[in-house]
Amino acid sequence: MNTALDSSIVLRNNVKVFGHGTQVLMFGHGFGCDLNTWRLVTPAFEQDYKIVLFDYVGAGNSDLNAYDNERYSTLEGYAKDVLEICETLNLKDVIFIGHSVSSMIGLLAVNMSPEKFGKLVFIGPSPRYLNDVNYPGGLERDELEELLEIMDSNYLGWSSTMAGHIMGNHDRPELADGLASSFCSTNPEIAKKFARVTFLSDNRADLQNLKVPSLTIQCQEDFLTNEVIAAYIEGITPGNQVTLLNSTGHCPHLSDPTGVINALKPFLNKA
Amino acid sequence: MDQFSKYIDPEFIFNEAPIGFVSFKPDGEIIKANCTFYSFFDKTERELSSANFLKLLTKGSALYFQMVLNPLLNLREYTNEISLSFSTPTENFDALFNAKAYKDEHGKVIVVNAYLLKIIDRKKYEAELLLAKRMAEDSLNSAKKIIDDNNEQFMKIALNQSHMIRRPMANMLGLISILKDIQISEDGADLIRLLETSAEELDTQIKEIVSQTQLPL
């Protein structure tokens, strides 16, 4: 292995590895957050699994200088990062657990190198967010533009949060905690590009080519996706099953970690 | 003192504060709100009693809330000065959203207390700033395009000119080589050698120009 390459990829994606098992659980965060999003779920698996967490480039503590407009102009670029992390850490038989857009990034990574993966878990997935003929993606083009405008208008908010972090506010202890202040911090310019790539993606055809067993975990009242999309995925994806949670929202791993853990365990244990 | 007591009563302050206050569950169900909040939506407490906070947001803001603010409230437990858009039956309005989340003993968020500050003037300035930013970006892109176009034009001219100059140059070099085979005086031969050296230098210069513009010969 090339040590320089290894360290550069580990730094690029802020890769963290822990846990006492050999079977690998690799968690991919969704849009708008970072690896901290998994903090309520991973303790349930630390004893029995090797846990791999990472930040996509532009999110959390990833290397912002590594952002490449061309590479990250499609979800395939992010999927290549996932594969490079697997290669760098020499991971095999990986169970990839992706939230939101990470579900499709995981799908692309598995389709590119199926030999590296054993199973795939989608949490709140959508293969296409925009409405299409006979496909209720849920989002119209003008609604996507409005989201991008909201992100624009919160640019200053992001900057002030980061400035507080950098200046080490002594009068605000919550900001003195570097971890807390960097929660879900994403460079706003990159976040906008990531949003565009995410919401304009269409991975419906990729689902049909999946060659490993997969599980969809879906909440109620999720603004971004719903049970109809989960059923659609189940219908066209070989080896996919759905678990519906009673909890609401788009981030059950934060709002209902126990529900997510209970949904994951039987799927992980299944031969 | 009695004349003030009404105005410093906590319930009065809560309801009449010039900011909208709302408490809601993580799924958006409104538990309590003040009169100012209801007035933002031209509704009474009774009319909004079963409302869902998330459904008062425009679609773009609701998406932003679910994707960005919900994780923040879960992980960091507070969020400050987030600009969100709300829809009412008559018009949309923008407000700054400040909130604090409270968790149960298992670390699960059970309630979010938030206040909303309507922003009208700030939003206008912000719109102006964003417009200026977009115009600056467009100008930059236009300038880049002009430079690219000019470069492309220059390359075309350089290509044409180099070919136009090289053709007579090649003829001259050919004629010089024929001249060298003709018997002429020593002085004439010296002049031909000087002519040949100059022509070769000029040819080298033309090739250099072509090479630097990366044009095929």
HADDOCK unambig.tbl for C-alpha pairs under 7 A between the chains (distance, minus, plus):
assign (segid A and resid 31 and name CA) (segid B and resid 67 and name CA) 6.62 0.50 0.50
assign (segid A and resid 32 and name CA) (segid B and resid 67 and name CA) 5.70 0.50 0.50
assign (segid A and resid 32 and name CA) (segid B and resid 68 and name CA) 4.92 0.50 0.50
assign (segid A and resid 33 and name CA) (segid B and resid 68 and name CA) 6.77 0.50 0.50
assign (segid A and resid 33 and name CA) (segid B and resid 71 and name CA) 6.94 0.50 0.50
assign (segid A and resid 143 and name CA) (segid B and resid 59 and name CA) 6.27 0.50 0.50
assign (segid A and resid 143 and name CA) (segid B and resid 60 and name CA) 5.50 0.50 0.50
assign (segid A and resid 144 and name CA) (segid B and resid 60 and name CA) 6.61 0.50 0.50
assign (segid A and resid 146 and name CA) (segid B and resid 60 and name CA) 5.01 0.50 0.50
assign (segid A and resid 147 and name CA) (segid B and resid 60 and name CA) 4.09 0.50 0.50
assign (segid A and resid 147 and name CA) (segid B and resid 61 and name CA) 6.32 0.50 0.50
assign (segid A and resid 147 and name CA) (segid B and resid 63 and name CA) 6.92 0.50 0.50
assign (segid A and resid 147 and name CA) (segid B and resid 64 and name CA) 6.50 0.50 0.50
assign (segid A and resid 150 and name CA) (segid B and resid 61 and name CA) 6.58 0.50 0.50
assign (segid A and resid 150 and name CA) (segid B and resid 84 and name CA) 6.86 0.50 0.50
assign (segid A and resid 153 and name CA) (segid B and resid 83 and name CA) 6.50 0.50 0.50
assign (segid A and resid 154 and name CA) (segid B and resid 82 and name CA) 6.16 0.50 0.50
assign (segid A and resid 154 and name CA) (segid B and resid 83 and name CA) 6.01 0.50 0.50
assign (segid A and resid 157 and name CA) (segid B and resid 81 and name CA) 6.49 0.50 0.50
assign (segid A and resid 157 and name CA) (segid B and resid 82 and name CA) 6.55 0.50 0.50
assign (segid A and resid 180 and name CA) (segid B and resid 76 and name CA) 5.99 0.50 0.50
assign (segid A and resid 183 and name CA) (segid B and resid 72 and name CA) 6.92 0.50 0.50
assign (segid A and resid 183 and name CA) (segid B and resid 76 and name CA) 6.93 0.50 0.50
assign (segid A and resid 184 and name CA) (segid B and resid 72 and name CA) 6.73 0.50 0.50
assign (segid A and resid 223 and name CA) (segid B and resid 63 and name CA) 6.48 0.50 0.50
assign (segid A and resid 224 and name CA) (segid B and resid 63 and name CA) 6.94 0.50 0.50
assign (segid A and resid 248 and name CA) (segid B and resid 27 and name CA) 5.96 0.50 0.50
assign (segid A and resid 249 and name CA) (segid B and resid 27 and name CA) 6.60 0.50 0.50
assign (segid A and resid 249 and name CA) (segid B and resid 66 and name CA) 6.91 0.50 0.50
assign (segid A and resid 250 and name CA) (segid B and resid 66 and name CA) 6.14 0.50 0.50
assign (segid A and resid 254 and name CA) (segid B and resid 71 and name CA) 6.96 0.50 0.50
assign (segid A and resid 254 and name CA) (segid B and resid 74 and name CA) 6.42 0.50 0.50
assign (segid A and resid 255 and name CA) (segid B and resid 108 and name CA) 6.41 0.50 0.50
